[in-house]
């Protein structure tokens, strides 16, 4: 997962709204979003990484939510044996509160390559970063997360936060289609606005848009996800998948309640 734009209790009617893109190497096998048959009563709704078995983003019927991104730092070359996708899955399958689970990770920060992790439920949301070794409870607001720190001043984060805020401020009801369309933005950032993460400028530019299509590296956005949690308890989930040409393929929609 490489871009997550989300609103946490920034709207009285919609306590949680999210739009996200998963960027990955095309050859990495994965399963599209579905209710997992191996979870009790099909509680988990998520895509599945078929290589390591975890997930990049998922939610349960009762609103437990988890998502993970890696930290982009070429200086971090040490290989780790554990998959970051198990961090999300272990929470979704468990019963610990977001606070309990987030704090339980602290002794094992070094077991994983650099990650950003979002852990929450219908009431609270926590941010975990093992690179800075921090656990934070998030206040209500509109946030953006990519492969740096939370709310890093990257063009696609700033633009995504502004767009989501406009959607929430609009008189129109936020929709899954509107959120998914927002994540299909392929406009690269101006060179003067590019973040400095240690990558060559040309590569930094190609990764600066919300939606990524980089056939030379066989890498890009494989799916966009939108989640809307309503104050009354309803939950809407949509996923748009893409092929290696950057064209939309299957689209999945789920509507769940507690």
Secondary structure, 3 states (H helix, E strand, C coil): CCEEEEEECCCCCCCEEEEEEEEEECCCCEEEEEECCCCHHHCEEEEEECCCCCCCEEEECCCCEEEEEECCCCCCCCCCCCCCHHHHHHHHHCCCCHHHHHHHCHHHHHHCCCEEEEEECCCCEEEEECCCCEEEECCCEEEEECCCCCCCCCHHHHHHHHHHHHHHHCCCCCCHHHHHHHCCCCCCCCHHHCCCCCCCHHHHHHCCCCCCEEHHHCEEEEEEEEEEECCCCCEEEEEEEECCCCCEEEEEEEEECC
